[in-house]
Amino acid sequence: MSVQEEIIQQTDKHSAHNYHPLPLVLSKGEGIWVWDADGNKYIDCLSAYSAVNQGHCHPKIIGALNEQANRMTLTSRAFHNDRMGAFLRKLCEVTQMEVALPMNTGAEAVETAIKAVRKWGYEVKGVPENQAEIIVFRDNFHGRTMSTVSMSSEAAYRKNFGPFLPGFVLIEYNDLEAVKNAINDNTVAVIMEPIQGEAGIITPDEGYLTAVKSLCKASNVLFVLDEIQTGLGRTGKMFTYEHEKDAKPDMLIVGKALSGGVYPVSAIVSSKEIMSVFTPGIHGSTYGGNPLGAAVGLAALEVIEDEKLVERSALLGDYFIKKLNAIKTNKIAEIRGKGLFIGIELHKSVGLARPYCEALMEKGMLCKETHDYVIRLAPPLTVEKENIDWMVEQIEEVLKD
Ligand SMILES: *Cc1c(COP(=O)(O)O)cnc(C)c1O
């Protein structure tokens, strides 16, 4: 038995089986590269669902982690700490927002956004108690907590987890008329992903985000974007809404790459006015805003700027998509995406994407299928042109007729 098979056997024995990982055990990462426990080397084309945009074990982020870990890790918010302010100042600068509220995981930040917009609805908009409605979209992904699965349309995420949190109105994505029809006096917010990642890199029509925002504005509804996966350079802009004119949200939800894959750090960012619904004692988290996470988060944001990862994502993403489009095969139904957030959708007649992901793994390239027929390509934004050339060759081999 290989080292990996032994580890998988041991893990399977003691772990809940809530995932179906590819059969390999990773033990080391550096930049775009990862190594398995038997010493084989791969390009990481998933980047931990875009948490590792800065590359694995980025020396500057790990340096900040180590330095801070030796000084102080956790104070709780019962006291100030000397790291959180600088981190949140940077986060507000990057997002062009006024105030941030730090949490840990993405789902917690979505929970925080739900609480914020409901409270705003009752206290500012004047919605009658317990009547607030939040508009959400079919095939969304916002996390795995009870509220976020209550927002979901995915049977597998919901089955036998009820009863669910009420107050969500589920409508079709990329359908303006549906938004118009769903808004009423009790609507407090629209919460959406600007590109639906888990649904299979579903990219709405150009102008859709701007139009949804303008509908929201006209009806005094908050426009909230979940950019946990699409933000921080992944799609070739710092945030995906910047691909459109006038689509800046009232509230932005960030996570994943906010820490470069080093430590769970998430946040909501918004205006002073909206965030003022939070007063002392109203909401919190023991670890949210802790000095270790703050030091890591600040370094992670600085790396995105210092290494021009946003510009790289835009240029290399265009290059990648162009090369993929040149592949001669009848297996591909569509190639879509923005920046280095790319989906290859296979024809249904070709079958599931998973065996192709397994074949790519054999060739030294780690991808994960999303929603059955889509191979998602999302390498760290530090990837080089020559790496892309190599990856396209592997994809061509695997998908050839
Ligand atoms: C990953 C993700 C989440 C949930 O983040 P966790 O850190 O896994 O809780 C929420 N929204 C989107 C769009 C995501 O991609």
The ligand as a Tripos MOL2 file, in Angstrom:
@<TRIPOS>MOLECULE
LIG
   15    15     1     0     0
SMALL
NO_CHARGES

@<TRIPOS>ATOM
      1 C1        -17.0470   29.3640   -0.0480 C.3       1 LIG1
      2 C2        -18.1960   30.2770   -0.1440 C.ar      1 LIG1
      3 C3        -18.9820   30.5970    0.9770 C.ar      1 LIG1
      4 C4        -18.7870   29.9540    2.3230 C.3       1 LIG1
      5 O1        -17.5200   30.1550    2.8720 O.3       1 LIG1
      6 P1        -17.0020   29.1540    4.0320 P.3       1 LIG1
      7 O2        -15.7160   29.7770    4.4580 O.co2     1 LIG1
      8 O3        -16.8450   27.8170    3.4130 O.co2     1 LIG1
      9 O4        -18.0270   29.1780    5.1020 O.co2     1 LIG1
     10 C5        -19.9980   31.5150    0.8140 C.ar      1 LIG1
     11 N1        -20.2390   32.0820   -0.3730 N.ar      1 LIG1
     12 C6        -19.5240   31.7920   -1.4810 C.ar      1 LIG1
     13 C7        -19.8330   32.4720   -2.7740 C.3       1 LIG1
     14 C8        -18.4880   30.8730   -1.4020 C.ar      1 LIG1
     15 O5        -17.7930   30.5500   -2.5080 O.3       1 LIG1
@<TRIPOS>BOND
     1     1     2 1
     2     2     3 ar
     3     2    14 ar
     4     3     4 1
     5     3    10 ar
     6     4     5 1
     7     5     6 1
     8     6     7 2
     9     6     8 1
    10     6     9 1
    11    10    11 ar
    12    11    12 ar
    13    12    13 1
    14    12    14 ar
    15    14    15 1
@<TRIPOS>SUBSTRUCTURE
     1 LIG1         1 GROUP 0 **** ****
